């Protein structure tokens, strides 16, 4: 496979927001833009960003294959799960891992990375 078969979205010197190969979309870890939000606000903001990136990549949350949620404080786990379930709105659930993590920016309460199939 040549590099020309790989598509990248929103690339910079460090990373791409999404990489697409063989009709699979790999999103980098998405973090909140507004760090003053609480866990609910940060989670909802990230999920909206994921929706936007998946749309740019010709996919959507109904095509999720895998998700990794990195949560700063596991006390927020139940609240994040409730928001996640609401966001999926009855769609098939992807394989998922939830990890407690010290995130790069101390103001980030959550980071989410997903993999999805293209439509």
Secondary structure, DSSP 8 states (H G I E B T S, - for coil): --GGG-EEEEE-SS-EEEEEETTEEEE--EE-S-TTS-HHHHHHHHHHHHHHHHHHTT--GGGEEEEEEEES-GGGHHHHHHHHHHHHTT----EEEEEE---SSTT--EEEEEEEE--
